[in-house]
Amino acid sequence: MELKQLSDYIWEVPKTGAMRVPGRIYTSASLMKEGNIEEAFQQVANVATLPGILKASMAMPDIHWGYGFPIGGVAAFDWETGVISPGGVGYDINCGVRLAATSLVEEEVKPKIEKLVNALYRDIPSGVGSTGTLKLSVKEEKKVARQGSRWAVAHGFGEEEDITNTEDNGCMENADPNAVSDRALERGKHQLGTLGSGNHFLEIGVVETIYQNEIADCFGLFQGQVTVMLHSGSRGFGYQICDDFLASMAKEIGRLGFDLPDRQLACARIQSEAGLRYYNAMACAANYAWANRQMLLHKSREVFQKVFGMGPKALQMKLIYDVCHNIAKKEVHAINGKEQVVCVHRKGATRSFAPGHPDVPEKYRESGQPILIPGDMGRASYVLAGTHKAMEETFGSTCHGAGRVLSRTAAKKASRGRSINRELEDKGIIVRWTGRSTLAEEMPEAYKDVSQVVDVVHHAGISKKVAQIRPIGVIKG
């Protein structure tokens, strides 16, 4: 595919053929060589053919091949004339990350790190098909789908401040459980409060480097501080919702009135019955995911308090922020100098709202939205802040993680004969996992170097580095 370099960190896929807009890829020359990403670049071009797309079909430096849309993809569509696509959100709706900071420092935690990791692994269900202790009735599950984080806090799983420090206050208001299938509701009844599998994790980290002292202070971060990062989503509930709508929309491809370059881009006009029904069902999954992460944070607080013999006031495990990665949202953005209502698809991408934006919590209004970028379990994770340039260029979006360079099959092959957990222990990282192949599939070499990925978005100006966090304990699903 022909690519045109616009700057050190931006490449363009020129508008050709059926493309309605160009493609725009944020990356670097070195990351362009990582893995086989030509297919993902083609997906950027494919997305650019969809009706109502605005400005450009975009991708972040963690780009890799996904279902329909590339992972790391960002695309905004006119709210009245554009389309909405389940493939532009992904199967794990509102897969996301939340970061909590504690009053503890590394020297206090290190002597008990193995005990702490074992306790978290024991008390937080993880793995494929894992179920929690909470068994929901369908009626109660529908309340979770409507209320999100508010449901969890109202039932004693957290604090009111947690809601304030969650994207969208942990709830999309348009959620309609009547748009959700019985099969999805059945799958979600027993999975609330569970970590899940694959790249989902709980990570105990230490703030290693501070890049922006003033913003770090605003976020409540200091050097040497122990943190907890959680990565999980809407579990089988969200997966089933995606699967249901992909199947129904695929049957209507012939009636769309335009050609699709890939059947995996199955979609519907946003203002159609099918489009609005998916949007409202997707919001249910997003709310389920926020409630899920809220419960995981609550359980983490309980485990820390027990292991260290501390009360909540002494531990001070405060939620810094919670961001979602796989979502489509109705937002207002300036396009050619005029405000326009759009539907922004972020698939493996994170919101990067600027200082002063009304959707940023008031305590972060001067600094910009906190952005949480996890790496692999053997390297670093990052905290960044949103920027005005992101609002101008990427619909307020940035990267979401490191991005895979090896498929799970390739990773398992490359790890044969190795003891990944021993290698991590040699680096001072205690790891516990569920599933025979989990560590092999998630080994550090399966991912791009997150530091290189973060440097791209930092130097491109669509988010800025605030802090780097080093892992010392990991639980993998």
Buried (B, 14 or more C-beta within 10 A) or exposed (E): EEBEEEEEBBBBBEBEEBBBBBBBBBBBEEBBEBBEBEEBBBBBBBBBBBBBBBBBBBBBBBBBBBBBBBBBBBBBBBBEEBBBBBBBBBBBBBBBBBBBBBBBBBEBBBEEBEEBBBBBBEEBBBBEEBBBEBEBEEEBBBBBBBBBBBBBBEBEBBBEEBBBBBBBBBBBEBBBBEBBBEBBBBBBBBBBBBBBBBBBBBBBBBBBBBBBEEBBEBBBBBBEBBBBBBBBBBBBBBBBBBBBBBEBBBEEBEEBEEEBBBEBBBBBBBBBEBBBBBBBBBBBBBBBBBBBBBBBBBBBBBBBBEBBEBEEEEBBBBBBBBBBBBBBBBBEBEBEEEEBEBBBBBBBBBBBBBBEBEBBBEEBBEBBBBBBBBBBBBBBBBBBBBBBBBBBBBBBBBBBBBBBBBBBEBBBEBBEEEEBBEBBEEEEBBBBBBBEEBBBBBBBBBBBBBBBBBBBBBBBBBBBBBBBBBBBBBBBB
